[in-house]
Amino acid sequence: MPELPEVETIVREIAPRLEGCRIAQAELRKTDVLRQVSKPRLIQTLQGTTIEHVYRRAKHAVFRLASGHRMVIQPRMTGSLLVYDRALTRDELKYAVLICTLDDGRKFVYRDVRRLGTIWLLDEAGWITYTGRIGPEPLEDTFTPFVFANRLKGTRTAIKKAIMDQRRVAGVGNIYANEALFDARLRPSRRTHKLSLEEFARLHAAIVDVLQRALASSGTTLRDYRTGTGERGRFQFALRVYGRGGEKCVNCSRKLVMTHQIDLRQTVFCRRCQR
């Protein structure tokens, strides 16, 4: 599932091509991705409005519209957001969910092979409620070790589950939780309330570092993820634990352990380095 680096990469690439453009026509080909908005209302709102700003919030791409609404798209595992300067091929149309034709003829397309993603249309009050449920952004300057520790204060769940909770920290998913915990030398199953301040500081630095490095590599492509220009990410070549269960630890050469017992997802760690 695209996490913070992947969605940020997409947004940075499509924003310059969409901001200031008017949507001349909108076509919604599948409705099962809609959340709290009907097809007629979405189409009516999109057609004729201008895309003022495109940015990311957590794992979501946010499109602020001149109508006063925000269209929020979470691409999830098999979704992609692309801008085409040409007509779409038959294969490209096959999985197109939303097609917005701009006033200059270009097309902004949300494609989703398995339609696991979602589209929301929110007014200002709806957006305030929506974004208020999400934790702080880990790549903003205001995300200090103190803020991080305070968001997790008193949490008794496993630290891996805690940092993936979008209400506490925005944008961190399974890939980067595994990587950050390895870099911070913390066992993923460790109870959050038992971490020391020094350990919180170490994990804070590891989260910020791994997200920045992944963003510099345009994210991680394990299967479906593509950037806003249709390219593959490159951070999969730098993963140190995720997807490497049974292989040697890059630090101590001990065999990495893989388990699904923490949160029913793939968790990989080193028993020696992450004590």
Buried (B, 14 or more C-beta within 10 A) or exposed (E): BBBBBBBBBBBBBBBEBBBEBBBBBBBBBBEEBBEEBEEEEBBEBBBBBBBBEBBBBBBBBBBBBEBEBBBBBBBBBBBBBBBBEEEBEEEBEEBBBBBBBBEEEBBBBBBBBEBBBBBBBBEEEBBEEBBEEBBBBBBEEEBEBEBBBEBBEEBEBBBBBBBBBBEBBBBBBBBBBBBBBBBBBBBBBBEBEEBEEEBBBBBBBBBBBBBEBBBEBBBBBBEBBBBBEEEEBBBBEEBBBBBBBEEEBBEEEEBBBBBEEBBEBBBBBBEBBBE
